[in-house]
Structures are given as C-alpha cells and as structure tokens.
Amino acid sequence: MTIVGGIVVFSITWMVVLFMVLPWGVRSQLEDENTEIEPGTVESAPVQPRILRKFAITTLVTALLFLVFWSTLEFDLIDYRALIES
C-alpha cells in the first residue's frame, strides 16, 4: 500500500467511524432536566456534545482498524485480490 493509499483508507475509515461515534452520550436540551432551553435554539440541540473526546475516540478506533487492515495486507495474511476476483 502506498502512502497516498494509506491516507485515503485512513480518512474514509475515520469519517465512517466518526458518524458511528457521534451519537454516543448525546442528550438534548429537552431530555436534560438540569438545563433550561436556550432562547433561539432548537429543543433537540445537544447540551454537551463533547466533540473533542469523540474525535479522540474516533482517531484511536480508526488507528486500530487501519493497523489490522495494513498488517493483513502487508504480511499477506488475507489475499484481498483473490477475494475481489472470485
């Protein structure tokens, strides 16, 4: 795998994992009893999205998935070309 190919695979995987991690632990203003609904916002707006934590989790999960994919490709543990051709 080339460096550009690795960056592309990592980026696509990162985006997919991000969309899986984003809804974790989200509470809306309506669901949170301790928070008043801010004027000018929708009731479904998240109270504390914790986006930096989610970015960190996404990066760690993606790094692990990429490491597994890269190692199977680099050490010929799985022949992906044979899977595609059949």
Rosetta silent file (secondary structure, phi, psi, omega in degrees, C-alpha in Angstrom):
SEQUENCE: MTIVGGIVVFSITWMVVLFMVLPWGVRSQLEDENTEIEPGTVESAPVQPRILRKFAITTLVTALLFLVFWSTLEFDLIDYRALIES
SCORE:     score description
SCORE:     0.000 S_00000001
   1 L     0.000  134.035  178.440    0.000    0.000    0.000 S_00000001
   2 L   -80.236  169.045  178.999    1.342    3.415   -0.909 S_00000001
   3 H   -64.165  -42.663  179.402    1.355    6.376    1.452 S_00000001
   4 H   -63.967  -42.473  177.015   -1.400    8.082   -0.522 S_00000001
   5 H   -61.633  -40.040  177.352   -3.479    4.903   -0.475 S_00000001
   6 H   -64.815  -40.210  177.989   -2.977    4.617    3.274 S_00000001
   7 H   -65.176  -40.527  179.152   -4.066    8.216    3.807 S_00000001
   8 H   -64.969  -46.574  179.701   -7.173    7.657    1.695 S_00000001
   9 H   -62.872  -43.400  179.699   -8.123    4.457    3.529 S_00000001
  10 H   -63.173  -43.412 -177.833   -7.485    6.085    6.917 S_00000001
  11 H   -64.806  -45.193  179.542   -9.526    9.183    6.013 S_00000001
  12 H   -65.201  -43.061  178.527  -12.527    7.245    4.739 S_00000001
  13 H   -63.861  -38.882  179.623  -12.429    4.920    7.736 S_00000001
  14 H   -61.594  -43.287 -179.913  -12.128    7.917   10.089 S_00000001
  15 H   -65.815  -41.696  179.854  -15.261    9.528    8.647 S_00000001
  16 H   -64.454  -44.541  179.507  -17.275    6.297    8.881 S_00000001
  17 H   -66.140  -37.423  178.505  -16.183    5.710   12.480 S_00000001
  18 H   -59.018  -44.508 -179.394  -16.918    9.356   13.354 S_00000001
  19 H   -69.065  -20.401  173.843  -20.526    9.009   12.223 S_00000001
  20 H   -81.763  -31.296 -176.047  -20.830    5.894   14.398 S_00000001
  21 H   -85.778  -28.307 -174.791  -19.315    7.626   17.458 S_00000001
  22 L   -52.639  -42.136 -177.666  -21.148   10.979   17.205 S_00000001
  23 L   -76.862   -5.118 -177.418  -24.442    9.883   18.798 S_00000001
  24 L   -63.160  123.809  172.658  -22.784    8.329   21.868 S_00000001
  25 L    69.532   16.566 -179.032  -23.962   10.008   25.068 S_00000001
  26 L   -82.088  129.551  173.991  -25.795   12.891   23.411 S_00000001
  27 L  -120.620  135.339  178.309  -28.586   14.447   25.440 S_00000001
  28 E   -82.532  167.585  177.747  -30.846   17.117   24.035 S_00000001
  29 L   -63.305  -31.391 -179.800  -31.881   20.223   25.932 S_00000001
  30 L   -71.315  -37.231 -179.391  -35.358   18.756   26.225 S_00000001
  31 L   -74.406  -31.637 -176.323  -34.073   15.476   27.745 S_00000001
  32 L   -82.351  116.447 -175.886  -31.743   17.165   30.239 S_00000001
  33 L   -76.166  -21.756 -176.780  -33.747   18.196   33.287 S_00000001
  34 L   -86.965   -4.065 -174.534  -30.987   20.410   34.737 S_00000001
  35 L  -116.694  134.285  172.330  -30.712   22.650   31.690 S_00000001
  36 L   -82.128  151.517  177.695  -33.027   25.387   30.524 S_00000001
  37 L   -75.054  121.713 -178.852  -33.688   25.611   26.814 S_00000001
  38 L   -66.416  133.893  177.417  -31.541   28.431   25.485 S_00000001
  39 L   -61.549  136.550  179.176  -33.547   31.109   23.702 S_00000001
  40 L    87.983    2.002  178.159  -33.073   30.949   19.942 S_00000001
  41 L  -116.139  161.502  178.109  -32.072   27.276   19.880 S_00000001
  42 L   -81.018  147.769 -179.656  -33.991   24.153   18.997 S_00000001
  43 L   -61.946  -26.529 -177.394  -35.061   21.873   21.854 S_00000001
  44 L   -85.763    3.749  178.373  -33.221   18.986   20.224 S_00000001
  45 L   -67.038  138.778 -178.030  -29.839   20.777   20.326 S_00000001
  46 E   -68.391  148.165 -179.740  -27.271   18.804   22.341 S_00000001
  47 L   -77.921  -58.101  178.069  -26.360   20.022   25.811 S_00000001
  48 L  -131.234   96.630 -175.730  -22.698   18.922   25.895 S_00000001
  49 L   -71.165  -22.653 -179.929  -21.606   17.340   22.610 S_00000001
  50 L    49.771   52.954 -172.840  -18.022   16.599   23.838 S_00000001
  51 H   -68.822  -35.456  179.871  -16.777   16.718   20.264 S_00000001
  52 H   -65.894  -38.275  176.378  -13.043   16.667   21.105 S_00000001
  53 H   -63.678  -40.650 -179.792  -13.474   13.460   23.100 S_00000001
  54 H   -68.006  -36.147  174.663  -15.365   11.928   20.188 S_00000001
  55 H   -63.051  -40.810  179.846  -12.610   12.974   17.772 S_00000001
  56 H   -66.255  -44.389  177.805  -10.036   11.286   20.032 S_00000001
  57 H   -61.912  -42.573  179.111  -12.095    8.091   20.294 S_00000001
  58 H   -61.045  -42.495 -179.469  -12.620    8.123   16.524 S_00000001
  59 H   -65.961  -41.769  179.111   -8.898    8.509   15.891 S_00000001
  60 H   -65.380  -45.556  179.880   -7.989    5.648   18.253 S_00000001
  61 H   -64.186  -42.080  179.883  -10.588    3.254   16.824 S_00000001
  62 H   -65.278  -39.485  178.529   -9.594    4.161   13.265 S_00000001
  63 H   -62.460  -40.948  177.892   -5.904    3.660   14.053 S_00000001
  64 H   -65.536  -45.265  178.745   -6.628    0.179   15.407 S_00000001
  65 H   -63.193  -41.933  179.318   -8.759   -0.751   12.397 S_00000001
  66 H   -65.553  -38.666  178.559   -6.165    0.641    9.998 S_00000001
  67 H   -62.107  -42.382  178.109   -3.380   -1.247   11.780 S_00000001
  68 H   -64.448  -46.751  179.833   -5.281   -4.513   11.396 S_00000001
  69 H   -62.088  -46.076 -178.329   -6.023   -3.811    7.718 S_00000001
  70 H   -63.911  -42.490 -178.194   -2.462   -2.724    6.958 S_00000001
  71 H   -67.253  -38.014  176.948   -0.902   -5.716    8.721 S_00000001
  72 H   -67.019  -32.407  178.527   -3.123   -8.217    6.903 S_00000001
  73 H   -75.637  -44.339 -175.980   -2.226   -6.536    3.624 S_00000001
  74 H   -69.006  -39.152 -176.505    1.496   -6.143    4.334 S_00000001
  75 L   -99.982   12.928  177.597    2.080   -9.661    5.655 S_00000001
  76 L    52.630   41.624  176.800   -0.293  -11.372    3.168 S_00000001
  77 L   -74.426  -33.711  175.297   -2.497  -12.764    5.910 S_00000001
  78 L  -129.974  130.355  178.511   -5.559  -12.282    3.698 S_00000001
  79 L   -89.941   93.268 -176.930   -5.346  -12.202   -0.086 S_00000001
  80 H   -66.460  -33.074  179.840   -7.735   -9.345   -0.871 S_00000001
  81 H   -64.920  -37.429  178.438   -7.116   -9.566   -4.632 S_00000001
  82 H   -68.470  -35.673  177.537   -8.271  -13.193   -4.669 S_00000001
  83 H   -65.475  -39.418 -179.303  -11.411  -12.198   -2.761 S_00000001
  84 H   -70.643  -39.675 -176.870  -12.195   -9.463   -5.279 S_00000001
  85 H   -71.310  -27.714 -176.576  -11.567  -11.671   -8.339 S_00000001
  86 L   -84.068    0.000    0.000  -13.785  -14.526   -7.192 S_00000001
